[in-house]
Amino acid sequence: MNNEYLIGIDVGTTSVKAGLFTTEGRAVEHIVFPYPTQYPAATFVEQNPADWMDAIRQALDFFSTKVSHDSVRSIGLTSQVNSHVFCDCDANVLHPSIVWKDGRAANQAQAIDATIEHEQRMQWWGAPMPIDASHVLARMKWMQETQPEIWQKTQYVLLPKDYCIWQLTGELTSDPWSNIGVVNNELEYVQPLLSLVNGASAALPPLKDMTSVAGHIKSGIPFSGVPVAVGTMDAWAGVFGTDATSQGECMYLSGTSEVLGIVSETVHPTPGVLVMPRSHDITMHIGPTQSGGASQLWFCRLFDIDPKQMSAMASQSRISKQSIPLFLPHTQGERAPLWDSAARGVFIGLDDSTDRAAMAQAVYEGVACSAKWLLDSLRQSSGEQPSYINVGGGGFRSDTWNQIRADSLGLELRRVAVTDPGLLGAAGIASVAAGVHTTVQQAFENLVRTDRHYEPDLTQTDRQAERMALFQDTYHATAELSHRWLQL
């Protein structure tokens, strides 16, 4: 019987999730600690980093009652990215964390983006990546212009996992992949880019490989002395947790947002797609949408129901002959492949026969359409045509929604067995840091298993193609109206 364990922790958008795994990948314990998000203004989205740390300490306290201190080989953290913590030199938080969904820095992003030539983007990243409202430079510039007294005190601007690792170990570091947009293909900060904002370079932490040991848990915290891996962002942890690590493989993560990616050494520069610097023999073409599970939660909150009820309603609507409206899930803007922070949600096709069941399916189909738009861009960027997708995350617990996605994407979905592949990814990275496995490929080949496959209904192909075309036309027709609405 395996008596050694790994701990994976994900500082997510709505909660800290933590998992205890054997070194063979078996899930032993899973615990979730939700925390609030504040919306102090129309485009502002904030969290309190103290809530993250309270949740992490509670998780470690819980695991310490389940296994012995000496049996835990290592701990791995992952987190939301493009969320930023402004700290002084003593790790004191100077401002609530600005969450990735926050659009306050849209004007600053536009101003920075306008100064960067296409040739520079290609030289730095090999792809025409944009500077959007969630970019760290845009956030720094916003702080300089609107909160100069806070910026004057700021020593570091950190991602959530890096702030938490600093609190847990006393060591300040980050990894290149989490810093997409400010790191070049040599896995180094792009100094000409950082020079566009005064003080930006000095405010970012030193970089280490994600499988390096960042430090060891400090005394006074459960599992003191246990190594903590540098880790990487949630999307990458999820990539590994779905075992999408070989040429041509495709992955799809569904949580608050949707993240899709294709592994390919070939790069055809494509607007809206992020191409990660090659590392650990992996070049990932990747993109995050703005809303996945967030759209489901919005609908459930609107009608005071839970996700299981929504899934059941959508299933009923699917069987009926009534017309399903079309929904753009851009309730808080859109990221890949559009990168339009001013985009807003839209329903079209509502009539007197529309009921909650029809709207529930429309929401599910709208999220699937946004994923399809991104997948098509990823195919173009990577030159690959995957025949199936490895999928995982809380958004893939609904069989109804999974079938809608398979039909919309036109591909088989292979769902990983663990509920949260990001946690398994964080733990697997930690296993490499501790020497349990020698490479990330070896680690996840041994750790990842699937539990169910979803085949697309080919009788839906024509309908899905028509709805996808209408989805794109609706966005283009309403984009200017959404921008004008925000100016009211």
C-alpha positions, 0 to 999 in steps of 0.5 A: 500500500502506498504510504507517500502523498502529494498535496495539490492546491489551486487558488481559484476564482471562487475558492481554494481547492486542495487535494491529497493524492498518493504518489500513484495519482489516487485521490485520497481527500478533496476539500474546498474553501469558498471566498467572496469576490467584490465588485466595487464598480461596473468593471472592477473585480477584486478579492482579498489575498488574506482569504486565500491564505486562510483557506490554504492554512485550513486545507493544510490543517485538515490534511494534517489530521489525515496523514503524517507529516513525514508521509507528504513528499511535496506540495504544489500550488497553482492559481488563477493568473492575470490576477495581481497583488500589489505588495510592499517589501514585507509582503503587506498587501497594499490594495485588493487583488485585481482579478483577471475578469477586471476591466478597469485597465482597458484604456491603459491596455489600449494605450500600451498595445498601440505602441507595440509593432507587429514585428516586435510581437513576432520577435518576442512571442512568435505570435501577435499576442495582445495587451488587454485589460488583464495584462500586468503592465496595464494594471501597473499603469492604471495604479500609477495613474489613479492610485499613485500613493499605492504605486509609490509603496509597491515593491512587487506585483505578484500572481496569486500562487506566487504571493501565497508561496511567499507567505508559506515559505518566505521565498519570492519567485515565479515561473515563466509560463504563468507570466505569459505576455511578459516573457519571451520564447527564451523564458525571460522577461521582455525588457523592452516591453517592461520598459514601457511602464516605469518600475515594471521590471523591478516589480516582477519576481525572479523566474524559476522552472515550475518543477524547481523547489521554491522553498520549504513550508515555514515553521508554525504551518502544518507540514513545516519543512516540506518542499513547495514547488514553484508550480505554474498557472491553473491552465498549465496545471490543468494541461498536465492534469489531462495529460495533453503533453504530446504533439497534436494533443488537445485539452479543454478545461472548464471552470469559471472560464474555459481554457483550450489548448493544442500541443504543436511545434508548428506555429502559424501566427493567428490573432487571438491565440497565445503561444506559450514558450517551449519548455519541457519539450512542449509548445502549447497553443492556448487561449482562455475564454472569459466565461464558462461555469460563470455563465452557468452560475449567472443563470442559476443565480438569476433563477434561484436554482442549482446547476443540477436543476439547470442541467435537467432543464436543458436536457428536457429542452433538448428533447422538445421541438421548441426553438432554442434562443442563441446566447453570447456568454460575454457577460464580463467581456471576452478573452480569446480569441476576441480579446474584447473587454467591452463585449456583453452578453446577448440573447436573440430569438426570445419569443412567447414560447421561450421558457427557462429550459430553452434558455438553459440550453441556450446558455450551455450552447453559447459557452460551447460556441465560444469554445468552438470559435477558440478551437478553430483559431487554435487549429489554425495556429497549430496546424493540427486537427485533433480527433479527440479532446482530453477534458476536465474540470468542474464544468464537465460534471454535467452529462447534458452539457458535455454532450452539447459541447461534443456536438458543437465541437464535432469531436469526441471528449475524453473526460479525466477521472479526477474532478479537478485536473488542476489539483492533480497537475499541481501535485504532479509538478510537485512530484517532479520537484521532489524527485518522485518522477523525473519528467512531467511527461512521465509523471502524468502518464502514470497519474492521469486516467479517464472515466467517460467518453462523449461522442458527437451526434453527427445528426446535429452537424448542420444545425451546429454549423448554422448556429456557430455562424449566427453566433459569430454574426451576432457578436460582430453585429452587437460589438459596437452597441456593447461599446456604446452601452458602456459609455452611457 
